[in-house]
């Protein structure tokens, strides 16, 4: 699933692909906003993305992973 995170006062957004479900991510975002804690998400490659909850502008949850284009796309 594609996740886009907008940060307050920053023009670029963070875009990552994650294996987590949309409900799990939505719950983590809600908790980070309510408690003012950090949002921690893992991408498909195992990297950890940490964003302070009070800096979140928006979080957009996409659908299932889009199919790749080109040689080797499955």
N, C-alpha and C positions, 0 to 999 in steps of 0.2 A: 504494500500500500504506500502511496506517495503522501508525504506529510510536508506541508509548507508552514514555516513559522515566521511571522513578522515580528520584528523587535522595534520597540518604541524609539523614535529619533534616529533610526538607521534605515537607509534607502533600500538595502538589499535584504532579501529574505533567505532563510535557511531552508534548503530542500533536501529531503532524505527519503530513501526507500526503507521500509521497516516490515518485519514479519509479524508485528503486533497487530491485534485486531483494532478496529476503529473504536469499539467500546472501551477497551483497555486504555488507549491513548486519551480518549475523551475524559475518562475518570482521572487519569494522571494530571491532565491540564486543569480540570476543575479543582482538584486538591491543591495544586501549586498556586492557583489564583486565590483560593479561599484562605490558605495558610500563609501565603507570601513566601513559600519555600521554592526551591529550585525544581525545574522540570528536567527529568533525566530520561532520555530516550536512546535506544540502541538501534543502529541501522543494520542492514542486511549483512554487512561485513564485520559486525561485532564492535564497531566504534561507538563510543558513548558521546552523546551530545547533551550538554548541560546548559540550561538557560535560566537565569534568575526569574522567578515567578512574577516579580513586580515590574519586569522589563518586557513582558509579553504584550504584543500589540494584537495579534490574532494567530490562530492555528487553523489551517485548512486541511481537512482529511480527505484524501482522494479515494477513488475506488481501487479495485484490484490492480496489481502491477500490469502495466501496459506491455504488450508484446514487443520485443525488440525488432529492429529492421536490419537486414543485411546478412552476411555470411555468419553462420554459427548461431543465429537466432533460433530459439526453440519455441 
